[in-house]
Amino acid sequence: MTTQAAFNTWLLDIAHLAEFQAVHFRPARTAHGWRTPVQGDGVGWPDWVLVQPGRIIVAEITQPGKRLTPEQEDWLELWEQAGAEAYHWTTEDHEKVMKALRVNRRG
C-alpha cells in the first residue's frame, strides 16, 4: 500500500508533468497533535489544489476504504459548484489521477 507521503510526492511530480501549478498544505506535529495552520474556514479544505489555464482541480487524498468527513464532502461540492473539478482519490488511484490530469503514459 502506498503511503500518503509517497503518493503526495508522486502527485506533485505528475501534476508538474501535466503543467499544473500545485499546492498542498502539510500538517505539522504540535504538542496538541497534528495541526495545519489556517485562518478562516479551513476544516475539510482539500489536500491539493492544481491550477493551469482554464482548469482548476481540487482533490482530497485518503487511504483506500477511508470515507470523507462531512466537511470534506461540503468543500468538494462547493468547489464543483464554483466550476472546479473535484475529486476524492485514494493512494492507490494512480491511473485515475493520470486520466484526470490528462497525462499520456506513452510519453
Steps between C-alpha positions, in 0.01 A plus 500: 500500500631842405546743788332837481842673506625291206176559308524875561856506364387305193193724453713816503733350240214391274324837541814681388536258207145598400598870537288576806602732779428303817471568871463274802508630857667242721408467867765519769517315829439721802462436871127469427533254207512560126394850396495696175520874559204670336285804553135492403289204395778244462341187646461253213703706250620275215849351518598625155418794274631469143469786251582552135344744252134409468502225766485476877515161668457441873557162654467330835738206547427210735612145555279243321173438683512823699192721471502877472382710792185706451719814489717351225191403301359853543823662373520274195135572417556874539804488270295314238222758528767767438607323180802300617558130446482335844628152578538256785802285416655225704872432520445215253326711233803567278314421177201716597731794576684464171169487311365809681823693438499375139847350525588267214696200628661442162723804557 
